[in-house]
Amino acid sequence: MDPLTTPVRLHGRATWLLGQLTNQGHRLIGERMHANGVPSRSYYPLLAALADSGPSSQADLGRRIGLDRSDVTAAVTDLEGRGCLERAPDPADRRRNLVRITEGGLRFLGELDAELDSAQEELLAPLSPGERKTLIAMLARLVDHHTGLRISGTEER
């Protein structure tokens, strides 16, 4: 038996297949993020959320992208140190801070966009454009159903 042949019981298990694909996606993104001096994959969704919606509290930001509060705090602190984000008191509630993306953060996000596009291209290489669009739409439905995170605009970038 070929040592790379997976057990037959796993062939039809979406959970196992998605896990294997997730591992590959994380590897590809991790390699590209590391090459850009980014220690965490969470930086990209955090910057993307702020670019899309404007200033946000850290708590709202974490809920919006499905990231734990302590991970948001660590990422915001590092990105602020890099000049990508700024924190300022919320005019409506001086007890909380709002985080906003800076011009430097927008430039950095653009660089990360290119890296993630490359990773996605490599990950989805065996699929046609139509298959990619279908896969992304189905995955978005599953994420929405199981997490409550609203995925809109699921067409491929």
N, C-alpha and C positions, 0 to 999 in steps of 0.2 A: 504494500500500500504506500502511496506517495505521502511523505510526512506533511506536505502542505495541504492535503485534502482534508477539508473540515468534516466533522461528523454529520451524517445525513440529517439527523434531528435538528441541526442548526440551520439548514438551508432555507427553510420556510419561516424562520423566526425573525420577524421584523425588528424586535428588540435587540437581538444579537447582531443583525446586519447593520442597524443604525449605530450600535455601539462601535462596531468595527470602522464604519465610515467616519464616525465622530472622532475616533482616535487618529485617523489619517488627516482629517480636517484640522484638528488641534496641532498635529505635528507640522503641517504645512504653514499654518498661520503662525505658530510659535517660532519656526525657523525665520520667517520673514520679520516678525516683530523683534526677535533677538538681534537680527542683522541691523535693525534701525534703533537699537538701544532701548527697546520697550520691554520692560520686565513682565508685563501682564497683558493677556488678550483683552482684558476688560477696558483698557484705555480706548480702544476703537469705539465700542458702543456708547461709552460715556461721552466722548467728543462728538459723535454723530448725533446723539440726543440733544446736546446743547446747541449744536449747529442748526438742527431742525426746528427747535422750539424756543430757543432763547434761554435767558436766565432761569434757574431752577434751584430749589432747595436740594440738599444732598439726599434727604429722605425721599423726596418725590423722584429724583433722578434714579435712585436705586430701585424703587418700585417700577419705574417705567422700563428699565432694561433688565429687570430680574436679577439684580445684584445685591448681595448682602451689604448691610450698612457699613460694617468695618472695612470691606473691600472698597466701597465707594470712598470712604474717608482716606484710605491709604492712596488710592489712585488720584484723588483730587489734590491731596497734599503734594504728591510727586509732580503731577502735571502743573500745579501752581508754581512749584520751584523751577520748572522748565520754561515758565513764561507762557504756557498754553492756556491757563485758566486764571481767573481772578475771583476772589471771594469778597463780598461786600454785604453789610447789613441790609436786610430786607426792609424797605421803607414802610411796609405795612405791618411788620412785626420785628422790632429791633432785636428780639431774642434769637432770631435765626438768621443765617447767612444765605445769600443767593450766590450761586456759582454761575459764571458766564465764561464763554470761550473768547479768547483774544484773537487778534489778527495772526499772531504766531501759531496759535492753536489751530486756526483754520488752514494755514499752510501745512502744518504737521498732519492734520486730518487728510488733506489732499495727498500727501505722500503715502499715508497708510491706506487710503482708497486704492492707490495703484498696487500696493503690495497685496491687499486682500483680493483685488480683481485677479491678480496673477495666481494666487493660491486657489481661488475658486475655479479658474480656468483649468488648472492642473487637476484638481479634484474631480471635476465634471467632464474631463476630456473625452471619455468614451460615449458621452451622450450627445445627441443632436440638439440644436437650439430648441426645437419643440419639446423634446424630452426634458430638457433642463427647466423650461418654463412650467411644464406639468409637475415635475418633481418639487420645485420650489413652491408651487401653489398647494400641493398636497401637504408638504411639511409645514407650511404656514397654517393651514387648517388644524393640523395636529397640535402645533404649539398653542394656537388660540384656544382650542378645546381643553387642553390639559393644564395650561398655565394662566389663562385669562389675559395674557399679553396680546394686545391687538396688533395683528400684522396686516398692514395695508400696503398697497403698491408692491405686490409680490413678484412683479415681473423682474426678469434678470436685468441687472444694471448694464 
